[in-house]
Amino acid sequence: MNICVLDGYTLNPGDLSWDDLHQLGHCEIHDRTPPAEIVPRARNAEIVLTNKAPLMRATLAELPKLKYIGLLATGKNVIDLAAARERGVPVTNVPAYGTRTVAQATFALLLELTNRVGHHAERVRDGGWTGAADWCFWDSPLVELDGLTMGIVGFGGIGAAVADIATAFGLQVIAYNPSPKAAPPFVRFVDLETLFRTSDVVSLHCLLTPLTQNLVNAERLASMKPSAYLLNTSRGPLIDEPALAAALNAGRLAGAGLDVLSVEPPPATNPLLTARNCIITPHNAWGTRATRGRLLHIAVDNVRAFLDGKTQNVVN
């Protein structure tokens, strides 16, 4: 089998091994593939692996040898699933590989907003403490989490992991999930309006769908407490970015911690890049070596299962 990896760099920038995939067939591994190069590179491949390189209907029509598509991610919006199904081409993804890592990053963002560790460390380095009049120093409010309420939007694996960590900090946890499910004893499910209105921290962990695009809009931001924080380690388009920037700049929200934006990399004109009290990390909440190692292992195992006639993690 000929195997083509269209964009393998973000998964494996060099600290992991592709050896297990090489054992399954002849491999061509590309760090990145611009749209114009997708067909030339994948034309002779029976197996194509992709993360963000799109495989839409017109592209699939030009890949006559294609028998299998493997996503190097959980999200599947870069594939025309219906077109692949019509061709009899299974599409697989890698579910639940980064649950704990993303939950950890969620709290890294929250703790930076509430304790400003990075900010105050920089103030020490630039002389802010050595020139202070007192033995302790801070120039930004420090916020205790114990007793506050965290609202979690989307209670899948990552949302549940965030809830677990929240309880260790003494946060009260409320959650919203579109599909009813059993709640752990320390979580109370509420409607979205109640969640946004009563939470001190709102953390987004839901899928991007037509119903959730711009879920956090001007109206919902206006319903939040001015002292509240918004976190997003899920999908950028869940948030109306100009509306969030306006709320932050007007002081109608205490802060935001974001690992994702609607366009990535973002254009310099994105208003959140200069918004007040907005901490943005470059979509790397998932990127620990441990998580990427799991992702690669599952992706290769998906290919192996397909070759053995036992296809798993099919999404189409």
N, C-alpha and C positions, 0 to 999 in steps of 0.2 A: 504494500500500500504506500502511495505517496502522501505524505503529510506536510501541510503548509501551515506554519504559525505566522499570522499576519502582523501581530503587534505584541511581541513577547517581552518588551523591555520593562514595562511597569511591573509585571509579575516577577521577572528575573533580570535585574540589571547587572547580574554577574556573580551574585553571591549564592545562587542555587545551581543545581545541575539539571540539564535536559536529558541525561543519559537514559532514564527509564523510557522516555518518549522515543528516543533513537532506536531502542530495542524493538519497537513495534512497527517500524517501517522506515522508508527513506524520508528524512526530514529536511525541510528548508525552513529555517527560523529567521524571521525578520524582526528587528527591533520595532520598526514602525512602517506602516504602509499607507501612503497617501491614496485617496480615492482612485486616481487615474491608474494606479499600479495594482489594484486588487485583482482585476481579471488577468493581466499578464502573469502575475505571480501564482495565482491559484488555478489557472486553467487546466493544468495536468494533475491536480490533486484530487484524490478520492476523499481525503479527510482534511478539513480546514478548521483551524482553531483561531478564534478572534476574541478580542476584548471590546475595543471601541470601533474597529474598522467595520463599516456597515456592509451587510449583505442583504440588499433589497431585491425585489422581484427582477428588475432589469439585469442586475448583476448576476443573480442566480441563473438566469436564462443563458448566460455566456459561460457557464461552468458545467459542461456536459458530463464530466466524469465524477462530479461530486456525489458522494454517498452519505456523508456525515458532517455535521457542523457541531463543534464543541465550543461553548462559551467559556472564556477564562474569567468568569464573573457570575454573579447571581442574576443581575438585570438582563432582560432579553429584548429591549426595545431596539437594539441595533440590527435585529434579524427580522425579515418578513416571514413570520412563522407560518402563515397560511400558504405562501408560495412554496416554502420548503416542504410543507405537508403534502401539497399537491404533487410535488415531485417524488414523494416517498422518502424524503431525506429527514432523518431524525435530527432534532436540535436538543442538545443537552446543556445544562448549566451546572454551576457549583454552588449548592445551597449551604448556608450556615457555616461558612469557613472562618468568618471573622467576628463572631458574636462577642466574645470577651474583649477582643482588641478594640472594637468600635465602642463598646460600653466604657472601657477604660479611657478612651479619647474623649468621650462625652464629658466625663468628669474632669479630665484635664482642662477642657474649655471652661467648665463651670468654676473650677477652683481658681483659674486665672482671673475670671471675672470677679470672684468674691474675695480672694486673697491677694491678687495682683503680685504673685511671686516673681514673675519675670520682670515686671515693671520695677518693683522695689529692688531687685537684684541689680538692675541697670542703674538705679539711683545711687546704690552703694558704689558702683564702679565709677560713676561720674562725679562722686564727691558729695552727694546729697546728705549722706550720713556723717561723714567726717566733719562737715560744716554745720551740723545740727546743734541746737542749744541743749538738747536732752539726750539721755542715754538710749532712747528708742525713737524711731522716726517712721512716719508714714505720711504720704501726701494724697492718698486715695482711700475712700472708705473701705473698711474691712467688715465683711458680712459673715455672721455665723449661720450655718445651714440647719443646725439642730432646731426642730420645731417648725420649720418652713414646710410648704407644700409643693411637691413636684408633680406636675401633670404630664403624663406620657401619652403621646398621640401615636397609636399603633402598638399593639401589645403582642408582637411576635417574639422571636427568640432574642433579638437585641433589646427590645423594649422591656422584656422580662428580666434580662441581665442588668439593665440600668436600674430597674426597680429593686433588685437585690442589693446593689451597691448603695442606692439611696437610703435604704433602711439602716445601713451601717453608719451613715452620717446623721441619723436621727430625723430624716425627712419623712413627712407624711406623704403617701403615694396615692394619687388618683390617676385614672387612665381612661382612655377612650379607644375602643376597637370596633371597627365596622361590623365584624362578625361576632356574635355573642360567644363567649367562652367562659370557662370557670375561672374565677379570680382567686389568687392566693389570699390567705387570710389578712395579709397586710396591705392589700390593694383594693380600692373601691372604684368601680366603674361608674362613670358619669357621662353625660352628653357633652358635646364639644363646647357649647356655650358656657356651661358650668365650669368646664376645665380651664378655658381661657380666662374666665372672669375671676376665678378663685385661686389660681396657681401663683406661687412665687417664682417658680421655674417651669417653663414649658419646654419639653424636649420632643423633637420630631423623629419618629422611627417608623414611618409608613411608606408604602409603595407610591410611586408616581403614576397616577392614572388621570384621565380627563376630569374625574371628580375631585382629585386632590391637588391638581395644579392651582397655584395661588391660594391654597388652603388658608395660609396666613396672609390675609389681605388687610386693607386699611380698617375695615369694620372690626375685624377680630383684634387687631392691634389696639384699637381704641378701647376695646373692652378689657384689656389687660391692666393690671395694677401698674402705676408708674414706677414702682420699685421692682418690677419683675424682670426676669431674664429669659431670653429665647435662645434655645440651642437647636442646631440642625446638623446632624451627622448622617442624614439620609439622602435626600435629593434636593438640589438647588431650586428647581422650579416649584417646590412646595410653597415658596415664599414670594410674595410680590415685593421685589427688591427696592424699587423706589419708595413704596409705602413704608417699608421697614427703615430705610435711611431717613425718611422724613420724621418718623416717630423717634428715632434715636437722636437726631439733631435737635428736635424740639424738646427733648427731655421727657418725653411721654413714655419712655421705656428705659430701664436702668442699664441694659446692655444686651449684647447678642454675641454668641459664640458659634461660629459657622465653619464647617469643614468642606462645604459644598456650595457652589454658586450655579446660576442658571446656564451660564456659558463658561466652559473651562478649557484652557486658561481664560481668565476674564479679560475683557477689554479694559483699557485704562479709564474708560468713562463710567464703569460700574459705580454707582453712587455709594455702595457699601464700602468701597476701598478707602474712602475718606470720612465715613460716618463716625460720629462720636461713640465711644465705648463699644466698638465693634471689633472683635477679635476674629480673624480669619486665618485658618490653616489651609494649605493647598491640597485638599482632597487626599490626605495621607493618613486618615484615621485607621484605615484598613492595612497600612503598609508595614507592619512589623514583619521581621523575617519569619517568625513562627507562623503567622497567618499566611504569608505568601507560600511558605513551604506546604502548608495544608492544602491551599488552593491548587498548587501544582500537582500534588499527589492525587487529589480527587479528579482533576482534569485528565490526568494520564490514566487513572483507573476507569474513568468514563470511556475513554478510547478503547482500552483493553476489553471492557465489558461488551462494547459494540462489536469488536472483532470476534469475540467469543459467542456472538448471537444472543447476548443477555443485556441489551441496552438498558441503561439506568439513568435516572435524573432527566428524563425526557420532558421537555416543556411545550412541545407542539403535537 
